Amino acid sequence: MTAHGLFSPTATAIACLAALLAGGCRHASGPETSASAATSAATPDLPARPAAAAPATPSRLHLDQAQLGQIRIEELSTRSGGGVIRATGMVEFNADRIARILAPVAGQVQELKLNVGDDVRRGDTVFVLSSREVASAIAEHLASEKDLDLSEKTYAMTKDLFEHQAASRIAMQQSENDVAKARAKVAQTAEVLRVLGFDEQAVENTGGLLSRVPIRAPISGIVTERTITSGQFVGVESTALMTIADLSTVWVQADVFERDLHSIVAGEKADVTTTAYPDNHFSAEVSRIGSVVDPQTRTAKIRFVTSNPGLRLKPGMFTTATLQIPGGSDTALTAPAKAVFVEGGKTFTYVQTGPAEFERREIETVPAGGSRVRVTRGLSAGDHIVADGVLLLRARETDGASE
């Protein structure tokens, strides 16, 4: 027997045992491998999804006692809605508070010191006119007074002679007539001096050596126009030499649609704002409603008399007048305009959530006229909001003081 023949059964047995062991290992690991493969096959390759962002929470702020004293809290409540009428217009001079100075006599302008824009008080001398007519008027007045004095003496003497039958009745009547004429002449010349701005007693004290007439301001105000220069000769004309306007009140002429005219009455209060001073509100009152409707625009002119503190309203400014129309059963939730602010195209306010706790809340508003806005979403009656002091809370947020 050869060596190959001896070892063949043994080698065969070893080979079979190795095959059985290998098959058992594959059987044990097969299900796991198959599940993994099945999972991989069933799940396609997808891009990784980002983790869902946590919902935004309102920004909360805490204020100390000192900071609480710098803000004002208001509890919201519903108010009668009514209606609102807005009208655009323009500031004009108040024609009842404007004075145009004319020359009372022909003469030369002297002592002119005022320019356009200067303030002037009522009774101040704005310039002086040197005129021969003034000298003539004064001389005529003084002569008329002397004639009156002579006629009165003549009358007294004639009366005494008449009582002693030394003068005729005709002479007596003639002297009485002369006295009456002299008194009328004195009154006439005195009135001329008064129109020129002279005091009769002052003229008599100076001895009548005057040829200049002071031109005084009839009202207090601001010089808005000056058409003369010092040394210029002027005549008695209808052209104003100087214009003075009192700007403590001005007119606002606004256009109102004819459909709104039935809701407006004279004396009604209004609120006026301008582009130049958007945060300032000027109180106004309807003084006149136009009697003509423009056929092109279908509007009528409404005149408002508007107070002008600080003389901020200037003729020529564009304005918006807001009138609150009472009536109606609708109610609306309103808030102070200062309580809301816009950031990123959204409107916010600060709501009090605790004694010293506040949160920013997004709201929606529409104009309500005056210094308030109408809240349409985000707030409810009874909410307490920061009505004044919003800038403080915004600064706290900017400094990273939110909790």
C-alpha positions in Angstrom: 0.0 0.0 0.0 1.3 3.4 -0.9 1.6 6.5 1.3 -1.1 8.2 -0.9 -3.5 5.4 -0.2 -2.9 5.5 3.6 -3.5 9.2 4.1 -6.4 9.6 1.7 -9.2 8.8 4.1 -7.8 10.9 6.8 -7.3 13.9 4.5 -10.8 13.4 3.3 -12.2 13.4 6.8 -10.4 16.6 7.7 -11.6 18.3 4.6 -15.2 17.4 5.4 -14.9 18.7 8.9 -13.5 22.0 7.7 -16.3 22.3 5.3 -19.0 21.7 8.0 -17.4 24.3 10.3 -17.3 26.9 7.5 -20.9 26.2 6.6 -22.0 26.7 10.2 -20.3 30.0 10.5 -21.9 31.3 7.3 -25.3 30.2 8.6 -24.8 32.0 11.9 -23.7 35.2 10.3 -26.0 35.1 7.3 -29.3 36.6 8.7 -27.5 39.6 10.1 -25.8 40.3 6.8 -29.0 39.7 4.9 -30.9 42.2 7.2 -28.3 44.8 6.7 -28.3 44.4 3.0 -32.1 44.5 3.0 -32.2 47.6 5.0 -29.6 49.2 2.7 -31.6 48.2 -0.3 -34.9 49.4 1.2 -33.5 52.8 2.3 -32.4 55.0 -0.7 -29.6 57.5 -0.2 -31.2 60.8 1.0 -29.7 64.1 2.0 -29.3 64.6 5.7 -32.2 66.7 7.2 -31.3 69.6 9.5 -32.7 69.4 13.0 -36.0 71.2 13.4 -35.5 74.7 14.9 -37.0 75.3 18.3 -40.0 77.7 18.2 -39.1 81.3 18.9 -39.9 82.4 22.3 -40.8 86.0 23.2 -37.9 88.2 24.3 -38.3 88.8 28.0 -36.7 91.7 29.9 -36.3 92.4 33.6 -36.2 96.0 34.8 -35.1 97.3 38.2 -36.9 99.9 40.3 -35.0 102.8 38.8 -35.7 101.7 35.3 -39.4 101.1 36.1 -39.6 104.8 37.1 -38.6 105.8 33.6 -41.4 104.1 31.8 -45.2 104.5 31.8 -47.6 101.5 31.7 -51.1 101.7 30.2 -53.9 99.2 30.4 -55.6 98.7 27.1 -59.3 99.1 26.8 -61.8 99.4 23.9 -63.0 102.8 22.9 -65.7 104.1 20.7 -64.7 103.7 17.1 -66.4 106.5 15.2 -64.8 107.6 12.0 -61.6 109.3 10.9 -61.3 111.9 8.1 -57.8 112.8 6.8 -57.2 115.7 4.5 -54.0 117.0 3.0 -53.4 120.7 2.9 -50.9 123.6 3.2 -50.0 126.1 5.8 -50.9 129.7 5.0 -50.7 133.1 6.8 -53.6 133.9 9.0 -55.1 136.8 7.1 -56.7 138.2 10.3 -53.2 138.5 11.8 -51.3 140.2 9.0 -50.6 143.9 8.5 -49.4 145.7 5.4 -47.9 149.1 6.0 -48.6 151.9 3.6 -47.1 155.4 3.3 -49.6 157.9 4.9 -47.8 160.8 3.0 -45.2 161.1 0.3 -41.7 161.4 1.6 -38.3 159.9 2.0 -37.6 156.7 4.0 -35.2 157.1 6.9 -34.0 155.1 9.8 -34.9 151.8 8.2 -33.3 149.0 10.3 -35.6 146.0 10.0 -35.1 143.2 7.5 -37.2 140.2 6.5 -37.4 137.8 9.3 -36.9 140.3 12.1 -39.2 140.3 15.1 -41.2 143.5 15.8 -43.4 144.5 18.7 -46.6 146.5 18.4 -46.0 150.2 18.6 -42.3 149.9 17.6 -41.1 152.4 15.0 -40.2 150.5 11.8 -39.0 153.5 9.8 -39.4 157.3 9.6 -40.8 159.3 6.7 -39.4 162.8 6.1 -42.1 164.8 4.3 -43.0 168.4 3.5 -46.6 167.4 3.8 -46.0 166.5 7.5 -44.5 169.9 8.1 -47.4 171.6 6.4 -49.9 169.6 8.4 -48.3 170.6 11.7 -48.0 174.2 10.7 -51.7 174.3 9.7 -52.7 172.8 13.0 -50.7 175.3 15.0 -52.2 178.2 12.9 -55.7 176.8 13.4 -55.2 176.8 17.2 -54.0 180.5 17.1 -57.1 181.4 15.0 -59.3 179.7 17.6 -57.7 181.6 20.4 -58.2 184.9 18.6 -61.8 184.2 17.7 -62.6 183.3 21.3 -61.1 186.6 22.5 -63.0 188.5 19.9 -66.2 186.7 20.8 -65.7 187.6 24.5 -65.1 191.2 23.7 -68.1 191.5 21.3 -70.3 189.8 23.8 -69.3 192.3 26.5 -70.0 195.2 24.1 -73.3 193.7 23.1 -74.4 193.4 26.7 -73.6 197.1 27.2 -75.4 197.9 23.9 -72.1 199.0 22.3 -72.2 196.3 19.6 -74.9 195.2 17.2 -76.6 191.8 17.3 -75.1 191.0 13.8 -71.6 191.6 15.2 -72.4 189.2 18.1 -73.6 186.5 15.7 -70.6 187.0 13.4 -68.2 186.4 16.3 -70.1 183.3 17.4 -69.8 182.0 13.9 -66.1 182.7 13.8 -65.5 180.7 17.0 -67.4 177.7 15.6 -65.4 177.7 12.4 -62.1 178.0 14.3 -63.0 175.0 16.5 -64.0 172.9 13.5 -60.6 173.8 11.8 -58.7 172.8 14.9 -60.5 169.5 15.1 -59.8 168.8 11.4 -56.1 169.5 11.7 -55.8 167.5 14.9 -57.4 164.5 13.2 -54.8 164.8 10.3 -52.0 164.6 12.9 -53.6 161.7 14.6 -53.8 159.8 11.3 -50.1 160.6 10.7 -49.2 159.2 14.1 -48.6 162.4 16.0 -49.7 163.3 19.4 -51.2 166.8 19.6 -49.6 167.6 22.9 -46.2 166.4 21.7 -46.5 168.7 18.6 -47.2 171.7 20.8 -44.2 170.9 23.0 -41.8 170.8 20.1 -42.9 174.1 18.8 -44.1 172.6 15.5 -40.6 172.2 14.0 -41.2 168.7 12.8 -41.2 167.3 9.2 -40.8 163.6 10.0 -43.5 161.1 10.8 -42.7 157.8 12.6 -44.3 154.7 11.0 -45.1 152.2 13.8 -45.9 148.5 13.7 -49.7 148.0 14.1 -49.2 144.4 15.4 -46.5 142.2 16.9 -45.0 139.7 14.6 -42.3 139.0 12.0 -41.4 141.0 9.0 -42.3 138.8 6.0 -41.8 141.4 3.2 -40.0 144.6 2.7 -40.1 146.6 -0.6 -38.3 149.7 0.4 -34.7 150.8 1.1 -33.3 153.5 3.3 -33.3 156.9 1.5 -36.0 155.8 -1.0 -38.7 158.3 -1.9 -42.2 156.8 -1.8 -45.6 158.2 -2.6 -49.1 157.6 -1.4 -49.8 154.3 -3.1 -51.6 151.1 -2.4 -48.4 149.0 -2.6 -47.3 147.8 0.8 -43.9 149.1 1.9 -43.6 146.4 4.6 -45.6 143.4 5.7 -45.8 142.1 9.3 -47.4 138.7 10.1 -48.3 137.3 13.5 -47.4 133.6 13.2 -48.7 132.5 16.6 -51.6 131.1 14.7 -51.8 130.1 11.1 -54.3 128.8 8.6 -54.3 125.3 7.1 -56.2 125.1 3.9 -57.1 121.4 3.3 -59.0 119.5 0.6 -61.9 117.3 1.8 -63.9 115.0 -0.5 -67.5 116.0 -0.9 -68.7 112.6 0.5 -67.2 113.6 3.9 -68.5 117.2 4.1 -71.7 116.2 5.9 -69.6 114.9 8.8 -67.7 118.2 9.4 -69.0 121.3 11.2 -67.4 124.6 12.0 -65.7 124.6 15.4 -64.8 120.9 15.3 -61.4 120.0 16.7 -58.7 118.5 14.5 -55.1 117.3 14.7 -52.5 118.6 12.2 -49.1 116.9 11.4 -46.4 117.8 9.0 -43.6 116.0 7.2 -41.0 118.3 8.8 -42.2 117.5 12.4 -43.8 114.0 12.2 -43.7 113.5 15.9 -45.4 116.8 16.7 -49.2 117.3 16.7 -50.7 120.7 16.4 -54.2 121.5 17.7 -56.5 123.0 15.1 -60.2 124.0 14.7 -62.4 124.1 11.7 -63.1 127.8 11.0 -64.7 127.7 7.6 -66.1 125.1 5.2 -65.8 126.0 1.5 -69.0 126.7 -0.4 -67.7 125.4 -3.8 -66.7 121.9 -4.8 -63.9 121.5 -7.4 -65.5 119.7 -10.4 -62.2 118.0 -11.2 -61.1 116.7 -7.8 -64.6 116.6 -6.2 -63.1 118.3 -3.1 -63.9 121.4 -1.1 -61.6 123.6 0.9 -61.7 123.4 4.7 -59.9 126.1 6.6 -58.4 125.2 10.0 -57.1 127.8 12.5 -54.0 126.1 13.9 -52.0 127.1 17.0 -48.3 127.4 16.2 -46.1 127.0 19.3 -42.5 127.7 18.6 -43.4 129.1 15.2 -42.6 125.6 13.7 -45.5 125.8 11.2 -44.3 127.9 8.2 -46.4 129.1 5.3 -46.0 126.7 2.4 -45.6 123.5 4.4 -47.6 120.5 3.5 -49.8 119.1 6.2 -52.2 116.3 7.1 -55.3 117.2 9.1 -57.1 114.4 11.0 -60.7 114.8 12.3 -62.3 112.3 14.7 -65.9 111.8 13.7 -68.0 110.8 16.8 -70.8 108.3 16.6 -71.3 104.7 15.7 -71.5 101.7 18.0 -68.2 100.1 16.9 -65.5 99.8 19.5 -61.8 99.5 18.8 -58.7 98.6 20.8 -56.3 101.5 20.6 -52.8 102.0 21.9 -50.5 105.1 22.1 -48.5 105.6 18.9 -45.3 105.8 21.0 -45.9 102.3 22.3 -45.3 100.6 19.0 -42.2 100.4 16.9 -41.3 98.8 13.5 -38.4 96.4 13.1 -37.6 94.3 10.1 -41.0 95.2 8.5 -42.9 94.0 11.5 -44.7 96.0 14.3 -43.9 95.3 17.9 -44.8 96.5 21.4 -43.7 95.6 24.9 -46.2 93.8 27.2 -45.9 93.6 30.9 -46.0 90.0 32.1 -45.0 90.5 35.7 -44.3 93.3 38.2 -40.9 93.9 36.5 -41.1 91.6 33.6 -41.8 92.5 30.0 -41.8 90.7 26.7 -41.7 91.9 23.1 -44.9 91.0 21.2 -45.6 91.3 17.5 -48.9 93.1 16.7 -50.7 94.6 13.8 -52.1 98.1 13.8 -53.8 100.7 11.6 -53.8 104.5 12.0 -56.5 105.7 14.3 -55.8 109.5 14.1 -54.3 111.7 16.6 -51.6 110.1 18.8 -53.0 106.6 18.9 -53.2 103.5 16.6 -55.8 100.9 16.3 -54.7 97.4 17.3 -56.1 94.6 15.0 -54.0 91.6 16.2 -51.7 90.6 19.0 -53.2 92.4 22.0 -56.4 92.2 24.1 -58.3 94.5 26.3 -56.7 94.4 29.8 -53.1 93.9 28.5 -50.6 96.3 30.1 -48.1 97.7 27.6 -45.3 100.2 27.8 -46.9 103.4 26.6 -43.8 105.6 27.1 -40.2 104.4 27.4 -39.9 101.9 24.6 -36.4 103.2 23.7 -35.2 102.1 27.2 -36.4 98.5 26.6 -35.0 98.4 23.1 -31.6 99.6 24.5 -31.7 96.8 27.1 -32.3 94.2 24.4 -29.4 95.7 22.3 -27.1 95.4 25.3 -28.0 91.7 25.7 -30.0 92.1 28.9 -32.8 89.8 27.9 -33.1 86.7 30.0 
